[in-house]
Amino acid sequence: MTNFENPAAFFLLLLIPALFILRHFKIFNRISFPAVLADWEGHHFEWKGHPQKFLSVLASIFFTAGFLISVGALAAPVISNQEKVYTSLGTDIVFVLDTSPSMSAKDMDGGQRLDAAKNAIYLLTNKNDGSRYGLVGLGSNAAVLVPPTSDLTFFSERLSQISAGSFGNGSAIGDGLSTAVCHLVSSSAQKKCIVLFTDGENNAGEIHPETAAQLAADNSITIYVVGIGSKGKVPIEYTDPVTKRLYSGYLDSNFNPASLKKISDIAGGRYFEAVTVNELSEILSAVSKTEAVSQTFTYRTVNKLFYQKFISIAIILFILAWVIRRIILKEMICFRYKKTLFIRSACLALSFVFLLLAHAGLTWGTYLVPVQKSGHSVAMVFDISNSMLAKDCPGDTTRLKAASIYAKKLLSKMEGVPVSVVIAKGDGIAAIPITDDTAMVESLLEVMSPSLMTVPGSSIGKGILKAKETFPANFSSAGKIWVFTDGEETDGQLSSALLECQKAGIPVTLIGFGSETESAVLTGDGKTQVMSALRRDRLEAAIADASNRFRFFNNHENHLYINSLEKGSAVQLLSQLRFGATENLITSYEVKPVPRYKLFLSLAALFLILSYITVEFNFARFFGAKTSRAQAAAFVSLITIFLSGCSSQTADILNGTVSYHQKKYRHAVSRFMQASENAAAEANRQNQSYALYDLGTAYIMIGEDSAALEQFKAIPDDAPDAVRYSAFYNAGVLAWRNSDFDEAKDYFRKALEIDSSKIDAKINFELSVQQSEAKGKQNQSNQIQASQEEASPQNLEKAVFEHIKENDQKQWKNSESKDSSDLAEDF
């Protein structure tokens, strides 16, 4: 949808008819140009040839069109798209993909079976329907590649890396299904299901498929089985992933659908067969619709500015107009008009310069954008550099081991909060995307080692920036980053990374491990010893530097440093994830740069107008014949300065009010917030009162009641009575919404103390009193006894899950590099 953020700019178009009206009444006198290099006889000049007349008119059309398009650019044209932001969980779907060599058979519309399955999965996940997706690969063994996650970028990258034979020659269907079940058990999604893609029977692994299906049924997980490919002889092309040798020929494809159907029946699903790509896509669409659940969501408006295209066209038109008049027609002005020429040329030149600056897209300054969040998610960043192997933690454990133990204890208390894991060494890598699959996270924590990355050095900053990327845009949880580190850094990027997170409204907590007394540790070459310690001073200095570089955030969540050995450190971390029962929404703030193209376009328009006023205005008629144009220009400049000297708070409040009535509430919030801060800085309490009240009402319109209440409470006692009454009245309404009838009663009483004639406040006060008394009686009469049932898992399920976790740890260990970095600087 295309619209204009600043439609008031179109009023400038009235200047065109105004110019002709002013000329008609001789208020403006059009300056003629009597001197031309060719065909001049001293008379008033007129073009005699048709080409010259046409070019003169064309130049005027180009100039006018350039002005019109510039005004359009000042009106801030945008293309707005509405994107869904989900505030509740949908369905978790884990795809179990058979990668045995037979999946290279080319009988799916001429393509390979594995590629057809991957493409069908791509099409489903790209619909962005609010589901979370996971991926398990199976061959002679099975492994989870992606736990259930909303990070579709991470999912797509891992899916693209799957190839036939990557998990060996075989089909361990039972292991694949049980792996998917293990990683879905801890999911808090409303529905959970598994989709198995295979073209054969179970012929490998240690777990029978029916056992895995029963485990799924016991945990309310549905299994859908898709048999891929046709039966009989089919062509095949298979490249061995180890030897890279290409095999081609024909495969005798024949599998028993009865065993596959039994798997789906046990787990309450369905069995499908697909021999074409379209059938495969239709099957996945049917599964998605069957497992769909209702979700709550909001819309995020994504605006794409394209004012630069308007300005580009305007610049081209102005240049063409100038070339026609000055180069082709060679229009000039006679010597006696040299002052007029200088003034007009200077104004036009400045106007063109400001037009170019507007096109450059310059920005300076920032403003806060409130973002509504629901729930929390945490990105854990683990510093796995060699300095983390120093054994200076309690129990003679390494810093890295202590960090893993500390993180596992935090996970057990996080009550289903989604977590991602980033490992940082010389670079940052997202090892696990955002997920509530604690089994996956714990399996990585068990084998945490510097060998997981080969990039030498220690870059905590790059790890933090990678963690920032793990928070998906289409889910609305408020992100937090916890960094487990000793503060040893080799590239100095920590402060700038903290600043970037601060701009995105993501608080970072640095958790220190180790002793502040130096101890010896081996570098990456395994020979050189260096001294290492917990660099608490560096971590705190980085936080202070980021805060000083962006003081705008002093009233919002800041970064923290916590020593892991301090008493209550874990409680302090977990308290970041707590919120009251009535606080369903969380308000976060993102920083946006302020584009200045409107300022430059306004200045360009101003100097264009001045070029006409200073040259054509009939000063002799109004001020006397002796008034010089230089004096006139000074007079116009003074008027311009006078008109531009109005209060910035008043302008911001007016701008915010216009946006409010246009239902652009988030833009109104930013304007009112700016007005409030400017008024506070200049000690203008009256303007601050109005700005705070307007800011509160704007917050109400976007559903941020707690933020609105804070603004109403901040209104000073010496504010105008009308503002104070409205603030107390609205605060009472908000308290009533949250069922806090005692607080609502107090607010309505304060409103009545200011103006006792208001009937609405009286009625609401009485209703609050009644509800408060009724709630008190209800709390006394309701006695709810809760009983806890403890159910221990069956031995079989426990054994299977332990087996899967061991496989996960082996998978992480297999990804370790066996080669040392051979760098003494790698610590």
VEXLO-630509 format. One record per residue (C-alpha): residue in three letters; x, y, z. Coordinates in steps of 0.1 Angstrom, whole numbers, padded with zeros to 4 digits, always signed. Example, Ala and Ser with C-alpha at 12.3 -4.5 7.8 and 13.67 -1.06 7.14 Angstrom:
residues 2
ALA+0123-0045+0078 SER+0137-0011+0071 
***
This chain:
residues 827
MET+0000+0000+0000 THR+0014+0034-0010 ASN+0008+0065+0011 PHE+0024+0097+0022 GLU+0037+0103+0058 ASN+0037+0141+0054 PRO+0007+0149+0032 ALA+0007+0185+0045 ALA+0036+0191+0021 PHE+0011+0192-0008 PHE-0001+0226+0004 LEU+0031+0239-0012 LEU+0015+0233-0045 LEU-0007+0263-0038 LEU+0024+0284-0044 ILE+0020+0279-0082 PRO-0014+0295-0085 ALA-0004+0320-0058 LEU+0025+0332-0080 PHE+0002+0339-0110 ILE-0023+0357-0088 LEU+0005+0379-0073 ARG+0018+0387-0108 HIS-0017+0395-0119 PHE-0022+0421-0091 LYS+0013+0435-0097 ILE+0025+0425-0063 PHE+0051+0404-0081 ASN+0067+0418-0113 ARG+0080+0391-0136 ILE+0116+0399-0147 SER+0121+0398-0184 PHE+0155+0389-0200 PRO+0161+0415-0228 ALA+0196+0404-0236 VAL+0203+0373-0258 LEU+0235+0365-0276 ALA+0216+0360-0308 ASP+0188+0380-0326 TRP+0188+0410-0302 GLU+0178+0444-0316 GLY+0173+0462-0283 HIS+0136+0456-0282 HIS+0116+0434-0258 PHE+0126+0399-0268 GLU+0103+0372-0282 TRP+0112+0340-0298 LYS+0105+0340-0335 GLY+0111+0304-0345 HIS+0088+0275-0335 PRO+0117+0253-0322 GLN+0128+0280-0298 LYS+0093+0286-0286 PHE+0088+0249-0280 LEU+0121+0246-0261 SER+0112+0276-0240 VAL+0078+0261-0231 LEU+0095+0227-0225 ALA+0120+0242-0201 SER+0091+0257-0181 ILE+0073+0224-0180 PHE+0105+0206-0168 PHE+0110+0232-0141 THR+0074+0230-0129 ALA+0074+0192-0130 GLY+0106+0192-0110 PHE+0090+0214-0084 LEU+0059+0192-0082 ILE+0079+0160-0078 SER+0101+0176-0051 VAL+0069+0185-0032 GLY+0059+0148-0036 ALA+0093+0138-0021 LEU+0087+0162+0008 ALA+0054+0145+0014 ALA+0074+0113+0023 PRO+0061+0086-0001 VAL+0062+0052+0015 ILE+0051+0016+0006 SER+0036+0001+0037 ASN+0034-0037+0042 GLN+0017-0054+0071 GLU+0036-0083+0086 LYS+0022-0106+0112 VAL+0040-0108+0145 TYR+0029-0138+0165 THR+0024-0134+0203 SER+0016-0170+0210 LEU+0029-0204+0200 GLY+0014-0224+0172 THR+0024-0259+0160 ASP+0058-0275+0163 ILE+0066-0296+0133 VAL+0097-0317+0130 PHE+0107-0331+0096 VAL+0125-0364+0097 LEU+0143-0368+0063 ASP+0156-0401+0050 THR+0190-0394+0034 SER+0198-0430+0023 PRO+0214-0433-0012 SER+0181-0445-0026 MET+0167-0410-0021 SER+0188-0400-0051 ALA+0164-0418-0074 LYS+0152-0394-0101 ASP+0115-0403-0103 MET+0099-0371-0089 ASP+0091-0353-0122 GLY+0126-0360-0133 GLY+0142-0348-0101 GLN+0157-0366-0071 ARG+0134-0377-0043 LEU+0155-0359-0017 ASP+0154-0326-0036 ALA+0117-0329-0041 ALA+0112-0333-0003 LYS+0135-0304+0004 ASN+0116-0281-0020 ALA+0082-0291-0006 ILE+0095-0283+0029 TYR+0109-0249+0017 LEU+0075-0240+0003 LEU+0057-0248+0035 THR+0081-0230+0059 ASN+0081-0199+0037 LYS+0044-0193+0043 ASN+0053-0178+0077 ASP+0022-0193+0094 GLY+0034-0190+0129 SER+0046-0226+0132 ARG+0080-0236+0144 TYR+0100-0262+0125 GLY+0127-0287+0133 LEU+0148-0311+0112 VAL+0162-0346+0118 GLY+0184-0364+0093 LEU+0185-0402+0092 GLY+0206-0428+0074 SER+0225-0456+0091 ASN+0221-0434+0122 ALA+0201-0403+0130 ALA+0208-0368+0144 VAL+0189-0336+0150 LEU+0200-0308+0127 VAL+0176-0281+0138 PRO+0155-0282+0170 PRO+0120-0268+0168 THR+0126-0231+0161 SER+0110-0200+0147 ASP+0144-0190+0131 LEU+0135-0199+0095 THR+0168-0186+0082 PHE+0188-0210+0103 PHE+0163-0238+0094 SER+0167-0231+0057 GLU+0205-0230+0058 ARG+0206-0264+0075 LEU+0180-0279+0052 SER+0201-0268+0022 GLN+0232-0287+0035 ILE+0215-0321+0036 SER+0226-0345+0008 ALA+0220-0381+0001 GLY+0244-0404+0020 SER+0254-0378+0045 PHE+0243-0401+0074 GLY+0255-0433+0060 ASN+0240-0461+0039 GLY+0208-0473+0056 SER+0174-0462+0070 ALA+0174-0460+0108 ILE+0137-0449+0108 GLY+0132-0458+0145 ASP+0162-0438+0156 GLY+0151-0408+0135 LEU+0116-0408+0149 SER+0127-0413+0185 THR+0152-0384+0180 ALA+0124-0362+0169 VAL+0102-0372+0198 CYS+0131-0365+0223 HIS+0134-0330+0210 LEU+0097-0323+0210 VAL+0089-0335+0245 SER+0100-0302+0262 SER+0081-0281+0237 SER+0053-0259+0250 ALA+0035-0256+0217 GLN-0002-0263+0215 LYS+0003-0291+0190 LYS+0033-0312+0181 CYS+0038-0335+0151 ILE+0065-0353+0131 VAL+0065-0357+0093 LEU+0087-0386+0081 PHE+0099-0386+0045 THR+0112-0420+0034 ASP+0114-0444+0005 GLY+0122-0476+0023 GLU+0119-0497+0054 ASN+0138-0497+0087 ASN+0170-0515+0082 ALA+0194-0499+0106 GLY+0196-0483+0141 GLU+0189-0496+0176 ILE+0153-0485+0181 HIS+0123-0501+0164 PRO+0100-0477+0146 GLU+0069-0489+0164 THR+0086-0483+0197 ALA+0093-0447+0186 ALA+0057-0443+0174 GLN+0044-0454+0208 LEU+0067-0429+0225 ALA+0053-0402+0203 ALA+0017-0413+0211 ASP+0025-0413+0249 ASN+0037-0377+0246 SER+0007-0364+0224 ILE+0029-0362+0193 THR+0013-0371+0159 ILE+0033-0388+0132 TYR+0026-0384+0095 VAL+0045-0407+0071 VAL+0051-0398+0035 GLY+0063-0426+0012 ILE+0083-0410-0017 GLY+0088-0423-0051 SER+0073-0449-0075 LYS+0079-0486-0075 GLY+0098-0506-0100 LYS+0130-0497-0119 VAL+0138-0460-0116 PRO+0170-0441-0127 ILE+0194-0430-0100 GLU+0224-0407-0097 TYR+0243-0408-0064 THR+0275-0390-0054 ASP+0292-0407-0025 PRO+0298-0378+0001 VAL+0331-0394+0012 THR+0348-0405-0021 LYS+0329-0379-0043 ARG+0325-0407-0068 LEU+0294-0406-0090 TYR+0272-0437-0094 SER+0245-0439-0119 GLY+0221-0466-0132 TYR+0188-0480-0122 LEU+0173-0488-0088 ASP+0148-0515-0081 SER+0124-0495-0059 ASN+0101-0515-0037 PHE+0091-0508-0001 ASN+0063-0522+0021 PRO+0038-0495+0029 ALA+0021-0516+0055 SER+0049-0511+0081 LEU+0050-0473+0074 LYS+0012-0471+0077 LYS+0013-0489+0111 ILE+0038-0463+0124 SER+0014-0434+0116 ASP-0016-0454+0130 ILE+0001-0459+0163 ALA+0009-0422+0166 GLY-0026-0410+0155 GLY-0015-0397+0121 ARG-0018-0407+0085 TYR+0002-0424+0058 PHE+0006-0408+0023 GLU+0023-0417-0009 ALA+0037-0392-0033 VAL+0050-0398-0068 THR+0050-0362-0081 VAL+0062-0329-0067 ASN+0027-0315-0067 GLU+0014-0344-0046 LEU+0042-0338-0021 SER+0033-0302-0017 GLU-0004-0310-0014 ILE+0003-0335+0013 LEU+0023-0310+0034 SER-0004-0284+0030 ALA-0030-0309+0042 VAL-0008-0318+0072 SER-0003-0280+0080 LYS-0040-0274+0079 THR-0048-0304+0101 GLU-0023-0294+0127 ALA-0031-0257+0126 VAL-0041-0239+0158 SER-0054-0205+0166 GLN-0027-0180+0175 THR-0028-0144+0187 PHE-0008-0120+0167 THR-0003-0083+0160 TYR+0007-0065+0128 ARG+0040-0048+0123 THR+0040-0021+0097 VAL+0071-0021+0075 ASN+0076+0011+0056 LYS+0099+0014+0027 LEU+0107+0050+0018 PHE+0113+0058-0019 TYR+0116+0096-0017 GLN+0151+0093-0033 LYS+0135+0081-0066 PHE+0113+0113-0066 ILE+0143+0135-0059 SER+0164+0118-0086 ILE+0137+0125-0112 ALA+0134+0161-0099 ILE+0171+0167-0102 ILE+0171+0154-0138 LEU+0142+0177-0147 PHE+0159+0208-0131 ILE+0191+0200-0150 LEU+0173+0196-0183 ALA+0155+0229-0177 TRP+0188+0247-0170 VAL+0205+0231-0200 ILE+0177+0242-0223 ARG+0176+0278-0210 ARG+0213+0285-0205 ILE+0231+0262-0231 ILE+0206+0257-0260 LEU+0186+0290-0259 LYS+0216+0309-0243 GLU+0193+0331-0222 MET+0213+0357-0203 ILE+0205+0388-0183 CYS+0218+0423-0191 PHE+0245+0440-0171 ARG+0221+0464-0153 TYR+0204+0434-0137 LYS+0236+0419-0123 LYS+0224+0422-0086 THR+0192+0405-0095 LEU+0211+0378-0113 PHE+0234+0373-0083 ILE+0206+0371-0058 ARG+0185+0348-0078 SER+0214+0326-0089 ALA+0226+0323-0054 CYS+0191+0312-0041 LEU+0186+0287-0069 ALA+0221+0273-0064 LEU+0215+0269-0027 SER+0182+0253-0034 PHE+0198+0228-0058 VAL+0226+0220-0033 PHE+0200+0212-0006 LEU+0181+0191-0031 LEU+0213+0171-0036 LEU+0218+0168+0002 ALA+0183+0155+0005 HIS+0190+0128-0021 ALA+0221+0118-0002 GLY+0199+0104+0026 LEU+0219+0120+0054 THR+0209+0111+0090 TRP+0219+0124+0124 GLY+0203+0120+0157 THR+0181+0091+0168 TYR+0146+0086+0183 LEU+0131+0058+0203 VAL+0104+0035+0188 PRO+0083+0016+0214 VAL+0079-0020+0204 GLN+0053-0042+0220 LYS+0067-0076+0231 SER+0051-0107+0246 GLY+0072-0130+0268 HIS+0110-0134+0268 SER+0137-0152+0250 VAL+0174-0155+0258 ALA+0205-0158+0236 MET+0233-0174+0255 VAL+0268-0165+0242 PHE+0297-0188+0254 ASP+0332-0176+0251 ILE+0351-0208+0241 SER+0385-0192+0236 ASN+0415-0210+0251 SER+0416-0186+0281 MET+0384-0202+0293 LEU+0404-0234+0300 ALA+0421-0218+0329 LYS+0414-0238+0361 ASP+0407-0210+0385 CYS+0370-0217+0393 PRO+0357-0235+0425 GLY+0365-0272+0425 ASP+0395-0267+0403 THR+0372-0266+0373 THR+0379-0246+0341 ARG+0361-0214+0334 LEU+0343-0230+0305 LYS+0331-0260+0325 ALA+0319-0237+0353 ALA+0300-0216+0327 SER+0284-0248+0313 ILE+0273-0260+0348 TYR+0260-0225+0356 ALA+0240-0223+0324 LYS+0225-0258+0330 LYS+0212-0247+0364 LEU+0198-0215+0349 LEU+0180-0236+0322 SER+0163-0258+0349 LYS+0148-0226+0364 MET+0138-0208+0332 GLU+0103-0223+0329 GLY+0102-0229+0291 VAL+0118-0196+0281 PRO+0131-0201+0245 VAL+0169-0201+0243 SER+0195-0198+0215 VAL+0232-0207+0219 VAL+0261-0188+0202 ILE+0297-0199+0206 ALA+0323-0172+0202 LYS+0360-0175+0196 GLY+0376-0155+0168 ASP+0341-0152+0154 GLY+0306-0158+0165 ILE+0285-0188+0153 ALA+0249-0196+0161 ALA+0251-0232+0172 ILE+0215-0236+0183 PRO+0187-0213+0170 ILE+0160-0199+0193 THR+0142-0229+0208 ASP+0127-0243+0240 ASP+0143-0277+0233 THR+0164-0279+0265 ALA+0177-0314+0256 MET+0195-0299+0226 VAL+0210-0271+0246 GLU+0221-0294+0274 SER+0238-0318+0249 LEU+0260-0289+0237 LEU+0268-0277+0272 GLU+0281-0312+0280 VAL+0308-0310+0253 MET+0316-0273+0252 SER+0352-0269+0240 PRO+0375-0245+0221 SER+0378-0273+0195 LEU+0342-0265+0183 MET+0357-0236+0164 THR+0388-0232+0144 VAL+0389-0194+0141 PRO+0417-0182+0165 GLY+0414-0154+0189 SER+0386-0141+0212 SER+0359-0118+0199 ILE+0331-0114+0225 GLY+0317-0086+0204 LYS+0312-0108+0173 GLY+0294-0134+0194 ILE+0271-0107+0208 LEU+0262-0095+0173 LYS+0255-0130+0161 ALA+0233-0135+0192 LYS+0214-0104+0182 GLU+0206-0120+0148 THR+0191-0151+0164 PHE+0159-0133+0175 PRO+0133-0138+0147 ALA+0114-0107+0134 ASN+0081-0125+0131 PHE+0078-0135+0168 SER+0073-0109+0195 SER+0093-0122+0225 ALA+0116-0096+0242 GLY+0152-0107+0236 LYS+0179-0107+0262 ILE+0216-0117+0257 TRP+0236-0134+0284 VAL+0274-0137+0278 PHE+0295-0162+0297 THR+0330-0150+0295 ASP+0363-0141+0313 GLY+0366-0108+0295 GLU+0398-0117+0275 GLU+0393-0101+0241 THR+0416-0097+0212 ASP+0398-0074+0188 GLY+0382-0047+0210 GLN+0347-0050+0194 LEU+0328-0055+0227 SER+0319-0019+0233 SER+0306-0013+0197 ALA+0286-0046+0199 LEU+0270-0035+0232 LEU+0261-0002+0216 GLU+0244-0020+0186 CYS+0223-0041+0210 GLN+0214-0010+0230 LYS+0201+0006+0198 ALA+0180-0025+0191 GLY+0165-0025+0226 ILE+0182-0057+0236 PRO+0199-0057+0271 VAL+0231-0076+0275 THR+0243-0091+0307 LEU+0280-0100+0309 ILE+0286-0129+0334 GLY+0322-0131+0346 PHE+0340-0165+0352 GLY+0373-0171+0368 SER+0396-0153+0393 GLU+0408-0118+0390 THR+0442-0131+0400 GLU+0462-0142+0369 SER+0469-0178+0362 ALA+0488-0196+0334 VAL+0469-0210+0304 LEU+0481-0226+0271 THR+0474-0208+0238 GLY+0462-0224+0206 ASP+0495-0240+0197 GLY+0494-0261+0229 LYS+0529-0250+0239 THR+0530-0213+0247 GLN+0518-0202+0282 VAL+0502-0168+0288 MET+0488-0152+0319 SER+0450-0148+0320 ALA+0425-0136+0345 LEU+0389-0124+0348 ARG+0390-0090+0332 ARG+0362-0074+0352 ASP+0375-0039+0347 ARG+0374-0043+0309 LEU+0339-0056+0309 GLU+0326-0028+0331 ALA+0345-0003+0311 ALA+0329-0016+0279 ILE+0294-0013+0294 ALA+0302+0023+0306 ASP+0316+0033+0272 ALA+0285+0020+0254 SER+0262+0038+0279 ASN+0282+0071+0276 ARG+0281+0069+0238 PHE+0243+0066+0239 ARG+0230+0085+0269 PHE+0195+0085+0254 PHE+0190+0052+0271 ASN+0195+0062+0306 ASN+0158+0058+0314 HIS+0156+0023+0298 GLU+0171-0011+0303 ASN+0209-0010+0305 HIS+0236-0036+0302 LEU+0248-0053+0333 TYR+0279-0070+0346 ILE+0275-0099+0371 ASN+0302-0120+0387 SER+0291-0157+0386 LEU+0306-0162+0421 GLU+0286-0135+0438 LYS+0257-0146+0459 GLY+0224-0142+0442 SER+0239-0138+0407 ALA+0216-0164+0392 VAL+0186-0149+0410 GLN+0195-0115+0395 LEU+0196-0131+0360 LEU+0163-0150+0364 SER+0146-0119+0377 GLN+0150-0104+0342 LEU+0125-0130+0330 ARG+0098-0123+0357 PHE+0068-0101+0352 GLY+0036-0097+0371 ALA+0004-0116+0364 THR-0013-0086+0350 GLU+0015-0076+0327 ASN+0009-0096+0296 LEU+0029-0072+0274 ILE+0064-0059+0276 THR+0075-0026+0262 SER+0109-0026+0245 TYR+0125+0003+0227 GLU+0144+0003+0195 VAL+0166+0032+0182 LYS+0160+0045+0147 PRO+0181+0071+0130 VAL+0164+0104+0121 PRO+0164+0109+0083 ARG+0170+0146+0075 TYR+0158+0147+0039 LYS+0127+0166+0049 LEU+0149+0193+0064 PHE+0169+0197+0032 LEU+0139+0196+0010 SER+0123+0222+0031 LEU+0154+0244+0028 ALA+0154+0238-0009 ALA+0118+0249-0012 LEU+0126+0279+0011 PHE+0154+0292-0011 LEU+0134+0286-0043 ILE+0106+0308-0028 LEU+0132+0334-0018 SER+0145+0335-0053 TYR+0111+0347-0065 ILE+0104+0370-0035 THR+0137+0389-0036 VAL+0136+0393-0074 GLU+0099+0398-0083 PHE+0083+0413-0052 ASN+0073+0450-0058 PHE+0092+0465-0029 ALA+0088+0500-0044 ARG+0051+0498-0042 PHE+0050+0488-0005 PHE+0082+0502+0010 GLY+0092+0531-0013 ALA+0114+0533-0044 LYS+0146+0537-0025 THR+0144+0503-0009 SER+0172+0482-0022 ARG+0168+0445-0030 ALA+0196+0437-0006 GLN+0176+0454+0022 ALA+0146+0435+0010 ALA+0165+0402+0011 ALA+0176+0410+0047 PHE+0140+0418+0056 VAL+0128+0385+0042 SER+0156+0366+0060 LEU+0146+0382+0093 ILE+0110+0372+0088 THR+0122+0336+0080 ILE+0143+0335+0111 PHE+0115+0349+0132 LEU+0090+0323+0119 SER+0114+0294+0124 GLY+0121+0304+0160 CYS+0091+0288+0176 SER+0095+0263+0204 SER+0107+0229+0194 GLN+0085+0213+0220 THR+0054+0231+0206 ALA+0063+0219+0171 ASP+0069+0183+0183 ILE+0036+0183+0202 LEU+0018+0197+0171 ASN+0034+0171+0149 GLY+0025+0143+0173 THR-0011+0155+0175 VAL-0014+0154+0138 SER+0000+0119+0137 TYR-0023+0109+0165 HIS-0054+0120+0146 GLN-0041+0102+0115 LYS-0039+0070+0137 LYS-0001+0069+0133 TYR+0002+0062+0170 ARG+0038+0050+0171 HIS+0050+0081+0152 ALA+0030+0102+0177 VAL+0047+0084+0206 SER+0082+0093+0192 ARG+0072+0130+0187 PHE+0056+0134+0222 MET+0086+0116+0238 GLN+0109+0140+0221 ALA+0088+0170+0232 SER+0088+0158+0268 GLU+0126+0153+0269 ASN+0132+0187+0253 ALA+0108+0204+0277 ALA+0125+0187+0307 ALA+0159+0199+0295 GLU+0147+0235+0292 ALA+0127+0233+0325 ASN+0095+0241+0307 ARG+0071+0224+0330 GLN+0039+0233+0313 ASN+0050+0220+0279 GLN+0063+0189+0297 SER+0029+0183+0313 TYR+0011+0185+0280 ALA+0037+0162+0263 LEU+0035+0136+0291 TYR-0003+0135+0289 ASP-0003+0132+0251 LEU+0024+0105+0253 GLY+0003+0085+0277 THR-0028+0087+0255 ALA-0008+0076+0225 TYR+0005+0046+0245 ILE-0031+0036+0253 MET-0039+0035+0216 ILE-0012+0010+0209 GLY-0021-0012+0239 GLU+0009-0003+0262 ASP-0011+0004+0293 SER+0018+0001+0318 ALA+0039+0027+0298 ALA+0008+0050+0296 LEU+0004+0048+0334 GLU+0041+0058+0339 GLN+0036+0089+0319 PHE+0004+0099+0338 LYS+0022+0094+0371 ALA+0051+0116+0359 ILE+0029+0147+0353 PRO+0040+0173+0379 ASP+0016+0186+0406 ASP+0017+0222+0392 ALA+0004+0211+0358 PRO-0029+0227+0346 ASP-0060+0213+0363 ALA-0074+0201+0330 VAL-0043+0180+0323 ARG-0041+0166+0359 TYR-0078+0157+0359 SER-0076+0139+0325 ALA-0044+0121+0336 PHE-0060+0108+0369 TYR-0092+0098+0351 ASN-0074+0079+0324 ALA-0051+0062+0350 GLY-0083+0051+0368 VAL-0096+0035+0336 LEU-0063+0017+0330 ALA-0063+0004+0366 TRP-0099-0008+0361 ARG-0088-0027+0329 ASN-0062-0045+0350 SER-0088-0054+0376 ASP-0069-0033+0402 PHE-0101-0018+0416 ASP-0084-0003+0447 GLU-0060+0017+0426 ALA-0088+0027+0402 LYS-0108+0040+0431 ASP-0078+0062+0443 TYR-0073+0076+0408 PHE-0110+0085+0403 ARG-0110+0101+0438 LYS-0080+0123+0429 ALA-0097+0133+0396 LEU-0129+0143+0416 GLU-0108+0164+0440 ILE-0097+0185+0410 ASP-0131+0188+0394 SER-0160+0174+0415 SER-0186+0183+0388 LYS-0176+0155+0364 ILE-0204+0129+0364 ASP-0183+0102+0346 ALA-0156+0102+0373 LYS-0183+0100+0400 ILE-0199+0069+0384 ASN-0166+0052+0379 PHE-0155+0059+0414 GLU-0187+0043+0428 LEU-0183+0013+0405 SER-0146+0009+0416 VAL-0157+0009+0453 GLN-0183-0018+0446 GLN-0159-0040+0427 SER-0132-0036+0453 GLU-0155-0048+0481 ALA-0168-0077+0459 LYS-0133-0088+0451 GLY-0123-0088+0488 LYS-0152-0111+0497 GLN-0144-0134+0468 ASN-0108-0138+0479 GLN-0119-0148+0514 SER-0144-0173+0502 ASN-0124-0191+0475 GLN-0102-0218+0489 ILE-0084-0237+0462 GLN-0065-0268+0471 ALA-0039-0279+0447 SER-0025-0313+0446 GLN+0006-0323+0427 GLU+0009-0355+0409 GLU+0043-0369+0403 ALA+0047-0392+0374 SER+0080-0408+0367 PRO+0088-0416+0331 GLN+0087-0452+0320 ASN+0120-0470+0320 LEU+0118-0475+0282 GLU+0112-0438+0275 LYS+0140-0428+0298 ALA+0164-0453+0282 VAL+0155-0442+0247 PHE+0159-0405+0255 GLU+0193-0411+0272 HIS+0204-0429+0241 ILE+0193-0400+0219 LYS+0211-0375+0242 GLU+0243-0396+0239 ASN+0240-0395+0201 ASP+0235-0357+0202 GLN+0267-0353+0223 LYS+0286-0375+0198 GLN+0273-0353+0170 TRP+0287-0322+0187 LYS+0320-0340+0193 ASN+0322-0351+0157 SER+0321-0314+0147 GLU+0352-0306+0168 SER+0384-0297+0149 LYS+0413-0322+0155 ASP+0439-0296+0144 SER+0454-0270+0167 SER+0455-0234+0155 ASP+0493-0233+0158 LEU+0490-0197+0169 ALA+0506-0185+0201 GLU+0482-0155+0200 ASP+0451-0178+0201 PHE+0439-0174+0236 
***
